[in-house]
């Protein structure tokens, strides 16, 4: 299995809440389901061929088959899967799905700049606080 095709090494990206958090923090980590027989070196080569970025680090995790209830005496089992956590160098990102592709396109077109928010005018704050005080007085029940 030394000469596996790159399309067979990286099977699909895993999209869960945890992986979304890993994608949004620096350094960015992307999680893929990979062929259980693939080595870390093969995963790195396949990732570089597909995304043209050399990963900073690759960690793998093997998920062993788990018992599944089938309603019969003999239990079923899930498939053996291998997960690759691929860490990119700082400042690099890739697009896995259509939403992340649109976000990357926006970031490339408009670089991030500090945005100064306008403070509301002083008069509007005082008026709002006066209105809430009068409402509180009206809402109090009298005995």
VOVEXVO-248119 format. One record per residue (C-alpha): residue in three letters; x negated, y, z; residue number from 0. Coordinates in steps of 0.2 Angstrom, whole numbers, plus 5000, padded with zeros to 4 digits. Example, Ala and Ser with C-alpha at 12.3 -4.5 7.8 and 13.67 -1.06 7.14 Angstrom:
<sites>
<site 'ala'; <4938; 4978; 5039>; 0>
<site 'ser'; <4932; 4995; 5036>; 1>
</sites>
This chain:
<sites>
<site 'unk'; <5000; 5000; 5000>; 0>
<site 'unk'; <4985; 5012; 4998>; 1>
<site 'unk'; <4992; 5019; 4982>; 2>
<site 'unk'; <5010; 5024; 4987>; 3>
<site 'unk'; <5019; 5038; 4977>; 4>
<site 'unk'; <5020; 5054; 4986>; 5>
<site 'unk'; <5039; 5054; 4983>; 6>
<site 'unk'; <5040; 5038; 4993>; 7>
<site 'unk'; <5029; 5043; 5007>; 8>
<site 'unk'; <5040; 5058; 5013>; 9>
<site 'unk'; <5058; 5052; 5012>; 10>
<site 'unk'; <5068; 5067; 5019>; 11>
<site 'unk'; <5067; 5081; 5031>; 12>
<site 'unk'; <5076; 5079; 5048>; 13>
<site 'unk'; <5088; 5094; 5051>; 14>
<site 'unk'; <5093; 5094; 5070>; 15>
<site 'unk'; <5094; 5108; 5083>; 16>
<site 'unk'; <5077; 5103; 5089>; 17>
<site 'unk'; <5069; 5104; 5072>; 18>
<site 'unk'; <5077; 5121; 5069>; 19>
<site 'unk'; <5069; 5128; 5085>; 20>
<site 'unk'; <5052; 5121; 5080>; 21>
<site 'unk'; <5054; 5129; 5062>; 22>
<site 'unk'; <5058; 5146; 5070>; 23>
<site 'unk'; <5043; 5147; 5082>; 24>
<site 'unk'; <5025; 5150; 5078>; 25>
<site 'unk'; <5016; 5140; 5073>; 26>
<site 'unk'; <5029; 5132; 5063>; 27>
<site 'unk'; <5033; 5114; 5064>; 28>
<site 'unk'; <5043; 5104; 5051>; 29>
<site 'unk'; <5049; 5086; 5054>; 30>
<site 'unk'; <5051; 5073; 5040>; 31>
<site 'unk'; <5056; 5055; 5040>; 32>
<site 'unk'; <5041; 5046; 5032>; 33>
<site 'unk'; <5038; 5028; 5026>; 34>
<site 'unk'; <5034; 5017; 5041>; 35>
<site 'unk'; <5018; 5010; 5032>; 36>
<site 'unk'; <5011; 5028; 5028>; 37>
<site 'unk'; <4996; 5034; 5037>; 38>
<site 'unk'; <4993; 5052; 5043>; 39>
<site 'unk'; <4980; 5054; 5029>; 40>
<site 'unk'; <4993; 5049; 5016>; 41>
<site 'unk'; <5006; 5060; 5024>; 42>
<site 'unk'; <4994; 5075; 5023>; 43>
<site 'unk'; <4990; 5071; 5004>; 44>
<site 'unk'; <5009; 5070; 5000>; 45>
<site 'unk'; <5013; 5086; 5009>; 46>
<site 'unk'; <4999; 5095; 5000>; 47>
<site 'unk'; <5005; 5089; 4983>; 48>
<site 'unk'; <5023; 5093; 4986>; 49>
<site 'unk'; <5022; 5110; 4995>; 50>
<site 'unk'; <5004; 5116; 4990>; 51>
<site 'unk'; <5000; 5120; 5009>; 52>
<site 'unk'; <4987; 5111; 5019>; 53>
<site 'unk'; <4995; 5106; 5036>; 54>
<site 'unk'; <4985; 5111; 5052>; 55>
<site 'unk'; <4990; 5096; 5061>; 56>
<site 'unk'; <5001; 5080; 5059>; 57>
<site 'unk'; <5009; 5070; 5073>; 58>
<site 'unk'; <5019; 5054; 5070>; 59>
<site 'unk'; <5031; 5045; 5080>; 60>
<site 'unk'; <5038; 5027; 5077>; 61>
<site 'unk'; <5056; 5024; 5081>; 62>
<site 'unk'; <5059; 5006; 5084>; 63>
<site 'unk'; <5075; 4997; 5080>; 64>
<site 'unk'; <5089; 4999; 5093>; 65>
<site 'unk'; <5103; 4987; 5096>; 66>
<site 'unk'; <5120; 4992; 5088>; 67>
<site 'unk'; <5136; 4985; 5094>; 68>
<site 'unk'; <5145; 4975; 5079>; 69>
<site 'unk'; <5160; 4968; 5088>; 70>
<site 'unk'; <5153; 4950; 5086>; 71>
<site 'unk'; <5141; 4940; 5097>; 72>
<site 'unk'; <5126; 4944; 5087>; 73>
<site 'unk'; <5121; 4963; 5089>; 74>
<site 'unk'; <5115; 4973; 5074>; 75>
<site 'unk'; <5099; 4983; 5074>; 76>
<site 'unk'; <5095; 5001; 5067>; 77>
<site 'unk'; <5081; 5002; 5054>; 78>
<site 'unk'; <5063; 5005; 5059>; 79>
<site 'unk'; <5059; 5023; 5055>; 80>
<site 'unk'; <5043; 5034; 5056>; 81>
<site 'unk'; <5044; 5053; 5060>; 82>
<site 'unk'; <5031; 5065; 5055>; 83>
<site 'unk'; <5029; 5082; 5064>; 84>
<site 'unk'; <5019; 5093; 5052>; 85>
<site 'unk'; <5012; 5109; 5060>; 86>
<site 'unk'; <5008; 5123; 5047>; 87>
<site 'unk'; <4994; 5136; 5049>; 88>
<site 'unk'; <4999; 5153; 5057>; 89>
<site 'unk'; <5009; 5164; 5045>; 90>
<site 'unk'; <5014; 5150; 5033>; 91>
<site 'unk'; <5032; 5144; 5030>; 92>
<site 'unk'; <5040; 5132; 5018>; 93>
<site 'unk'; <5058; 5130; 5011>; 94>
<site 'unk'; <5067; 5114; 5015>; 95>
<site 'unk'; <5085; 5118; 5012>; 96>
<site 'unk'; <5094; 5132; 5002>; 97>
<site 'unk'; <5096; 5143; 5018>; 98>
<site 'unk'; <5078; 5143; 5022>; 99>
<site 'unk'; <5074; 5146; 5004>; 100>
<site 'unk'; <5085; 5162; 5004>; 101>
<site 'unk'; <5077; 5168; 5020>; 102>
<site 'unk'; <5059; 5166; 5014>; 103>
<site 'unk'; <5064; 5175; 4998>; 104>
<site 'unk'; <5070; 5190; 5009>; 105>
<site 'unk'; <5054; 5190; 5019>; 106>
<site 'unk'; <5043; 5190; 5004>; 107>
<site 'unk'; <5053; 5205; 4996>; 108>
<site 'unk'; <5055; 5215; 5012>; 109>
<site 'unk'; <5040; 5213; 5024>; 110>
<site 'unk'; <5045; 5214; 5042>; 111>
<site 'unk'; <5044; 5232; 5049>; 112>
<site 'unk'; <5048; 5238; 5066>; 113>
<site 'unk'; <5066; 5245; 5067>; 114>
<site 'unk'; <5069; 5259; 5078>; 115>
<site 'unk'; <5087; 5259; 5085>; 116>
<site 'unk'; <5096; 5275; 5087>; 117>
<site 'unk'; <5102; 5278; 5105>; 118>
<site 'unk'; <5121; 5283; 5106>; 119>
<site 'unk'; <5124; 5302; 5109>; 120>
<site 'unk'; <5125; 5307; 5127>; 121>
<site 'unk'; <5143; 5313; 5126>; 122>
<site 'unk'; <5150; 5297; 5120>; 123>
<site 'unk'; <5143; 5287; 5134>; 124>
<site 'unk'; <5150; 5300; 5147>; 125>
<site 'unk'; <5167; 5299; 5139>; 126>
<site 'unk'; <5167; 5280; 5138>; 127>
<site 'unk'; <5162; 5279; 5157>; 128>
<site 'unk'; <5176; 5292; 5162>; 129>
<site 'unk'; <5189; 5282; 5152>; 130>
<site 'unk'; <5184; 5266; 5161>; 131>
<site 'unk'; <5185; 5275; 5178>; 132>
<site 'unk'; <5203; 5281; 5175>; 133>
<site 'unk'; <5208; 5264; 5169>; 134>
<site 'unk'; <5202; 5256; 5185>; 135>
<site 'unk'; <5211; 5269; 5196>; 136>
<site 'unk'; <5227; 5265; 5186>; 137>
<site 'unk'; <5226; 5246; 5187>; 138>
<site 'unk'; <5224; 5246; 5207>; 139>
<site 'unk'; <5240; 5240; 5215>; 140>
<site 'unk'; <5247; 5250; 5229>; 141>
<site 'unk'; <5255; 5242; 5244>; 142>
</sites>
